[in-house]
Amino acid sequence: MQATKLQPDTSQVMRLWAGRLQQWRVHQIAAVLLEAGGPLKIIGAQLVFVGQPLFSGLMSKDHLDLLAGILEEPEKTETFVQFLREEAQA
């Protein structure tokens, strides 16, 4: 498998979310859902876009846009799942 080259901001957002999901103890469930999600990932990305006013307390608009982009692009989603798995082993 070829490594996906990430922008530093995307990598930072992935690590941040992976850490939060681990802290909430839902990182394994998130990884499984992202791996099996198919079209649900696209719906999730759209929910992030639509829900930005609600999520603004959690993260900046730029971070939310990057999160939605991660969910929309299969290569980035796969990389994010790897981040989730790494966080689980740490």
Secondary structure per residue as TSV (DSSP state, phi and psi in degrees):
chain	resnum	aa	ss	phi	psi
A	1	M	-	360.0	134.9
A	2	Q	-	-83.9	134.5
A	3	A	-	-68.3	137.1
A	4	T	-	-82.4	127.2
A	5	K	-	-82.5	125.4
A	6	L	-	-113.0	149.1
A	7	Q	-	-72.6	147.4
A	8	P	H	-54.9	-38.6
A	9	D	H	-63.3	-40.9
A	10	T	H	-64.3	-44.9
A	11	S	H	-61.4	-41.1
A	12	Q	H	-63.5	-44.0
A	13	V	H	-65.2	-40.5
A	14	M	H	-61.3	-45.3
A	15	R	H	-64.9	-40.3
A	16	L	H	-61.3	-50.2
A	17	W	H	-66.9	-39.0
A	18	A	H	-61.2	-42.1
A	19	G	H	-63.2	-42.6
A	20	R	H	-65.2	-44.1
A	21	L	H	-64.9	-34.7
A	22	Q	H	-67.8	-42.6
A	23	Q	H	-59.5	-38.6
A	24	W	T	-82.5	-2.9
A	25	R	T	62.1	35.9
A	26	V	-	-122.9	12.8
A	27	H	H	-64.6	-36.8
A	28	Q	H	-67.9	-42.1
A	29	I	H	-63.5	-43.1
A	30	A	H	-61.2	-42.5
A	31	A	H	-62.3	-44.5
A	32	V	H	-63.9	-44.5
A	33	L	H	-64.6	-38.7
A	34	L	H	-68.6	-36.6
A	35	E	H	-69.0	-36.0
A	36	A	H	-103.0	-2.7
A	37	G	-	-65.8	-33.4
A	38	G	T	51.8	-122.2
A	39	P	H	-64.1	-20.1
A	40	L	H	-63.7	-28.5
A	41	K	H	-65.2	-39.5
A	42	I	H	-65.1	-42.1
A	43	I	H	-63.9	-41.2
A	44	G	H	-60.4	-41.9
A	45	A	H	-61.6	-42.4
A	46	Q	H	-66.7	-35.7
A	47	L	H	-64.7	-36.1
A	48	V	H	-64.0	-44.1
A	49	F	H	-61.2	-49.1
A	50	V	H	-68.4	-35.8
A	51	G	T	-88.1	11.3
A	52	Q	H	-52.7	-41.2
A	53	P	H	-61.0	-34.3
A	54	L	H	-74.9	-36.4
A	55	F	H	-87.3	-3.5
A	56	S	T	-60.2	-24.6
A	57	G	T	-72.4	-24.2
A	58	L	T	-83.3	-43.4
A	59	M	S	-149.6	162.5
A	60	S	-	-71.8	163.6
A	61	K	H	-59.0	-40.0
A	62	D	H	-61.4	-42.5
A	63	H	H	-66.2	-39.0
A	64	L	H	-66.2	-39.5
A	65	D	H	-62.0	-42.1
A	66	L	H	-64.9	-39.7
A	67	L	H	-61.7	-44.6
A	68	A	H	-61.7	-40.8
A	69	G	H	-62.8	-36.7
A	70	I	H	-62.5	-41.9
A	71	L	H	-70.8	-29.6
A	72	E	H	-79.6	-28.8
A	73	E	-	-104.9	117.7
A	74	P	H	-55.8	-38.7
A	75	E	H	-65.3	-41.1
A	76	K	H	-69.9	-36.3
A	77	T	H	-63.0	-42.6
A	78	E	H	-61.6	-42.1
A	79	T	H	-64.9	-40.5
A	80	F	H	-62.7	-39.9
A	81	V	H	-60.4	-39.4
A	82	Q	H	-61.9	-41.1
A	83	F	H	-60.7	-42.8
A	84	L	H	-62.2	-42.5
A	85	R	H	-66.8	-38.7
A	86	E	H	-63.5	-42.9
A	87	E	H	-62.0	-33.7
A	88	A	H	-69.1	-30.9
A	89	Q	H	-84.1	-19.6
A	90	A	-	-72.2	360.0
